[in-house]
Amino acid sequence: MAASMTGMGSAEIPHGEATIIAEIRSVNNRFLEVSCRMSPLLSMYEKEVRDLIRGSVRRGKVFVTVTIQGQSEEALGLKVDPRTVQGIRSLLNDLRKRAGIREQLKLDHFLKFSEVFETRGGTRELEQLWKGVRKSIVQAVEKLKTMRLQEGRSLSNDIHERLTALDAHVDTIEKLSQSSAQQTYDLAVARIREMTNDVQLDKDRLYTELSLLADKLDVTEECVRLRSHHRLFFKALKEDEEVGKKMTFLLQEMNREVNTISAKSSQVEISHLVVRMKEEIEKLREQVQNLE
């Protein structure tokens, strides 16, 4: 089943006296792009976070936020390194003066340096914290996937209805075109006979040319190709893979066939149906942009 690129998921994991909260949301994007926002203390694990996302998401811009609520130095086994903080403060102030920046230093500036924290008991406490963070991210990703599939199901239903409407328009256009081609042929024959009443013509050649004219007005091939594109669309909706790009290409081909039908036909009824089909194709294009 096709999945939407939009969705969100969250999870909470207890960690001693603290609570680890992972929130993940995704929006449309041409490729997969992952943005992480979490404590600088966990910066060394960003690659693993991105790998967790890539294992479940193929397309979209994904925002990952990890916060730790109710934590304390004792709960996390962390403490601030005063000497490092003073050193960073001195460097930032020197940079601010040299660059002519008037903005005062804020806590956020220091949090970009994971060195301001020290772990008690070596890296063991940090590894335990990461295990909790990883567990919360995994659970949040699963909820994200569930929501994206639900959104994808709704999109698929809407796309299915629009494709069914397009099929109905194609059937009507094909019938109108066949009757129009025959009428054009009959009118042309009558008109030429009237104009050349006293002139000797090669009737076989005449009928051949008129038949070619009628064939040029026939849109059967375009209708056949449109139905073929529609079948591929229906099939893609049921596939569990990246389908958005494939559908975008099919829509381009469908639009090309509809334009050809419009150019071939002079019937008002067909022109009206062509306008409706273009409207449906444009709405399909908007919906497909949301699919993974």
SULVEN-V668186 format. One record per pair of residues at least 24 apart in sequence whose ideal C-beta (glycine too) atoms are under 7 Angstrom apart, sorted by the first residue. I is the first residue (numbers start at 1). J is the second residue. Records with the same first field share a line. If there is no record, write none. Layout:
# SULVEN-V668186
I->J + J
This chain:
# SULVEN-V668186
1->149 + 152 + 153 + 156 + 238 + 240
2->152 + 156 + 237 + 243 + 291 + 292
3->148 + 149 + 152 + 292
4->148 + 151 + 152 + 155 + 290 + 291 + 292
5->29 + 59 + 60 + 290 + 291 + 292
6->151 + 290
7->144 + 147 + 148 + 151
8->144 + 147
9->140 + 141 + 142 + 143 + 144 + 147
10->140 + 143
11->136 + 139 + 140 + 143
12->136
13->132 + 135 + 136
15->129 + 132
16->75
17->70 + 72 + 75
18->68 + 69 + 70 + 71 + 75 + 76
19->69 + 70
20->66 + 68 + 132 + 133 + 136
21->67 + 69 + 136
22->66 + 133 + 136 + 137 + 140
23->65 + 140
24->62 + 63 + 64 + 140 + 141 + 144
25->63
26->57 + 60 + 61 + 62 + 144
27->60 + 61
28->60 + 289 + 290
29->59 + 60 + 61
31->59
32->57 + 58 + 59 + 60
33->61 + 62
34->62 + 64
35->62 + 63 + 64
36->64
37->64 + 65
38->66
39->68
40->111 + 112 + 113 + 114
41->78 + 114 + 117 + 126
42->66 + 130 + 133
43->114
45->130
49->137
52->137 + 138 + 141
53->141
56->141 + 145
58->242 + 292
59->242 + 244 + 292
60->292
64->137
66->133
76->125 + 129
77->119 + 120 + 121 + 125
78->117 + 118 + 119 + 120
79->118 + 120
80->116 + 117
81->115 + 116 + 117 + 118
84->115 + 116
85->110 + 116
88->113 + 116
152->291
155->287 + 290 + 291
156->237
158->287
159->237 + 284 + 287
160->237
162->280 + 283 + 284
163->230 + 233 + 234
165->280
166->230 + 277 + 280
167->227 + 230
169->273 + 276 + 277
170->223 + 226 + 227
172->273
173->219 + 223 + 261 + 270 + 273
174->219 + 220 + 223
176->267 + 269 + 270
177->218 + 219 + 265 + 270
180->217 + 265 + 267
181->214 + 217 + 218
184->214 + 217
185->210 + 214
188->213
216->264
217->264
219->261 + 264 + 265
222->257 + 260 + 261
225->257
226->254 + 257
229->253 + 254
242->292
243->291
244->288 + 291 + 292
247->288 + 291
248->288
251->281 + 284 + 285 + 288
254->281
255->281
